[in-house]
Amino acid sequence: MLQTNTSGRTTVANQATSPNGNLAILGVNRIAETLHAKLKEANPFDREIVGFISIESNGAEPPLADADHILGNIDQLSSIVKSKDINKVVLAIDPNDKHTLHEVIQACEAIHLSYEALPPSYDINYDETVSNEGEIQVDGDGQKDLWFQRIIDLVASLGMFLLFLPSYAFVALAIKLESKGDVLYSQERVGKNGKIFKIYKFRSMYIDAEAQGPQLATKRDPRITNIGRILRKTRIDELPQLVNVIRGDMSLIGPRPERPFYVEKYSKEIPDYKKRLAVKPGLTGWAQVTVGYDESLDDVKEKVRKDLYYIQNRSSVKLYFQIVLKTIWVVVTASGQ
């Protein structure tokens, strides 16, 4: 029988297992690592965490840093549970991946194994949903996309993709002529409710620009190529993200998606930072057309304030078209950063 506890997570009741059994994490991905770290800090189940179980039969999931504690895969679930005295598992699965979630839940129920799934509002920090401190609601209707936004996103992004398609060859040639490396690059970003996805951009920096680790771009960043400066000022480097909009990872308008490293970092330094994850990230946004580069923590805080203003007022048609017009002005005047 499915039950929902007070923290918003869904569990399955199982009277057959011992209350003193061990705990395992189903999954060997980024979410699993985050869960493991959080559970080691404060284990709400008061049980020993014995390791990870791969949800892929062929072990095709990304490897964990703590690979020594991988107990096996889901095909061996029954024998692992018996040998390790496990009576509960936490599912390290994206709540939006309904197909995988359904299959894993079936596997648990087949052997009468208690499980705990992540809530729909889960972000990259375990047991922390996007904050609902007053002005921004993230549960229920507060998490739903505006009914017209997806229609606008699809129609406009498909139209722009086809419109700019002939120019992609010239952009690609200019990038290749100036510096070595691929024309496009992809990077992990954090989307709505902490969902990780890959963003696509025209390369505007020299290769190995972040060999020393993640760094924010600055006004006179030496890592940016000459062509890259033009692409950034006109926002042409962002055009491949129209694919992300078409796929549903992003909207045309919303908070810009950030890398997991910085989401983790700023979530600790800025109390309201995770509220940005209440909506889909955008190709452009209120913060992007009103604030420049993030050259200090205060700049990031100002962008967060602008993002939260947008989220609070995103049903405003006036604000929507303000952002659209300001974005067009930035592109036409090449005043972007």
N, C-alpha and C positions, 0 to 999 in steps of 0.2 A: 504494500500500500504506500502510495506517495504521500509525503508530508512536507509541509513548508515550515521551517523554524522561524524564530523571531528575527534572525539576521537576514532573511530573504533568500536563503539558499534552500534548495530542494534536496531532500534525502529520501531514502526508501527504508521503511521500517523492516527489521528482520529480528524475529524473536529467537531464531535457531542458533545464532552465534553467541559466543562468549563475550561479555562486556569488557573483558580484560585482554582481548586480542590486540594484535598489532595493527599499524596503519601503513598503507602503501599509496604511492601516487601513480595513477594510470596515465602514462604519457612521458616522453623523454624530449620535451621541447622547451622553448623559452618560458612558457607559462609554468611548466613543471619546476624549472629552476627557481623561479620567483616564489612559487608555492613552498618549495622545500626550505628556502631561506627564511620565509616568514614563519613557517611552522616550527623551525628550530628556535626562533626567538621566543615564540609563545604558542605552545601547542594547545589549541582549544579542546582537543579530544583527549588529552592526557594519556597518550599512548606512544609507544616507541615507533618511530618512522623507520621501517626496515629497508626501503629502497623504492626503485622505480620499475614499472612494468610497461613495456612498449605497447602501444595500441596498434602497431603495424605488425602483421604476421612475418614480414620479411625483414623487420628491423630497419625500415627505410627512413625513420624519423631522423631529424638532425641530432648529432651526438651531444651528450651532456658533458659539462666540465667534470661532473662527478660520475663518470662512466662506470667506475668500479662497483657502483651500487645498483646497476641495472640487473634485475632479477630474471628477466626473460621477456617473452612477448605474450600477447593476449591469447594466443592459441594454447598457452601453457597455464592460463589463469587458474584453473581448478587445482592443479598440482602445486603451484606456487603458494596459493592461499593456504593449502593444507600444511605444506612443509614449513612455512614461515609463520603459521598461526595468525593469519591476517583475517580480521573480521570487518574491516572497513577500508574503502579506497576513496581517494579524492580524485575527481576527474579533471586532469589538466587539459581541457579541451575548450576551444573558443566557443562561448555560448551561442554564437551565430552559426556555427557549423552544425546544423540540425541533423544532417545525415549521419555524420560520424558519432555525434552524441547519442543518437537513437541506437546505433549498432552496439556501442560500448555498454549502454544501459541494458540492452537485451542480454549481452554476455554476462553482466553482473547478476541480473535477475535469474538467469538460467541456473546459476549455482547458489542462489539465495544469498548473495553477497551485498551487504549494505554499501551504499555509495553516497557521495555528496558532490553535487554538480555546482558549478559557479553560477551566480545570479546573472540575469541578462545585463545588468548595469556594471558588470565586472570591468575593471581597468587593469593595468599591468601590475598593480600592487595587490597582493592577495588580501581578501577580506576588506577591501576598501573600494566602495563604489563611488561614482562621481558625486561629489558633495551636494547635499540638498539643503544648504544653509539658507533658508528663507527665499531669496528672490529667484533662484533657478531650480526648477523641479526637474528631476531626471527619471522619475518613475512614472509608469503609466503614460498618459498623454504627453507629459513633458519630454519623453524620449522619441515621440513620433515625429517623422519628418513632416513639414508642411505639405499639404496635399498637392499643391501646385508646383512645388519645387522640383520634384523628380521629373515632371513633364517638361518644365523649362530646361532642366539640366540636359535631358536627352536630346530634345529638339535643337537647342542652341549649340551643344557640344558637337553633335554630329554635323551640323551646318558649318561650324567653324573649322572642324577637322578637314572637311572636304574643301572648304574655301582656301585654307592655308596649305593644303597638300602639295601643290606645285612648288611652293617656296622651300619645302623641307630639303630638297636636293641641293639648293644653293647654300642653305645653312650648313648642311653636312659637308659640302665641299670647302666652305670657308673654315670650318673647324679643323678639318683634316690638313688643310694647307698650312695652318699656323703651328699646330703642335701634334705630337704623337698621341695615340690613344683612340678609344672608341668614340663615335659621334654621340651616342646616347649612354647614359649611365642610370642605374637604378639604385635605390637606397631604401632601407627599411624605415617606415614612418609609423606613428601611432595614430590610429583613426578613432572613430566614434566608439565610446565605451572601452577604449584600450585595445581595439583590434589592430593587429600588426598587418601592414600591407606594404607592397613595394611601389614606390613613386618613380616616375620616369621623367627625365629632363635631358635637354641638350647639354652636353658637357661644356662648362664655361671656365673650368680650372685646368691647370696642368695635371697630368697623371701623378699619382702618389701625393696629392695635395694634403691628405690627412694621414700621412705616414707616421706622424707624431701623435695621432689620436684626434678625436673630434674637436673641431674648432668652429666658432661662429665667424661668418664673413664680416669684414670691415670695409670702410669706404675706400681705402687705397690698398686693398688686400693684394699682396704680390703673387698670390696663388692664382689669381684670375687672369686669363689670357686677354689680349687686346680685343679679339672677337667676342670673348666672354663678357667683357664690359658692355659692349653694344647689345648683346643678347639680354643681359640683365636689365639694362636701362629701358629697353623696349618690352621687357617681359617675354620675349620670344623663347627664351630658354625654358619657359614653363609650358609651352604648347603641347609637348607630348603627354602632359597630364590630362589632356582631354580624353585620353584612353581611360585614365582612372575614373573620370567623371562618367563616361559611358558605362564602365563596368560597375559603377555604384559605390566605389571606395570613397569617392569625394563628391562634393557639390561644386557648382561654379562659384558660389559665395559661402564663406564660412571661415573659421579660424584656420590659419595655415598649419598643416600637419608637421609635427616635430619628430626628431629622432628619439628612439627609446632612451638613449643616454641622457638627453636633456630633459625629457619628461620626468625621469627618475630624479635628476638633479634639482630641477625647479619645483617639483612637487614638495621637496623638503624645505626649500627656501621661500616659496610663495604659497601661503595657505590656500588661496583660491585657484591655484593653477589647474588642478584636475577638473574644474568646472568646464574648462574648454572642451573636454572630451564628451560633453553632453550631446553634441550635434556632430554631423559629418564635417570633416575639414573641407576647406575650399581652395579653389584655384586662385581666388583673390578674396580680400576681406577688408573690413572696416579698419583694422589695425594696419594692414599693408598699405592702404592708400592715405593714411593719416600720420604714420610714424615711420621713421627711417630705420637704419641698421640697429641691431641690438649690440651696443658697445658697452653696456653696463647692466647690472642687475636692475637698476631703476628703469632702463629702457624696456627690459622684458616685462617689468611690472606694469608699465604704461600700456604695452601691447595687450597684456592680459586684461587690463581694465577696459580697453577698447573692444576686445573679443567678447567679454561678458556683457558689455553694453549691446553688442549686436545680438547675442543669444537672447537677451531679455526682450529685445525689440524686433526680432527677426520676422515677425508677421507684418511689419510695417512696409507697405509697398513703396512709400517715399524713401525709406532708408535703403531698400533694395536697389532702387534706381539711382540713388545717390552714389552707392558703391560702384554700380555699373558705369556711370558717367565719369566718376573720378578715375576708374581703371582705364577707360578709353583715353582720357586726357593724359594719363601717365604714359600709355603706349605711344600716342601721337606725338607727344613732346619729348619722348625719351628721357623722362625725369625719374624713372624708377631707380631702385638701388638694390 
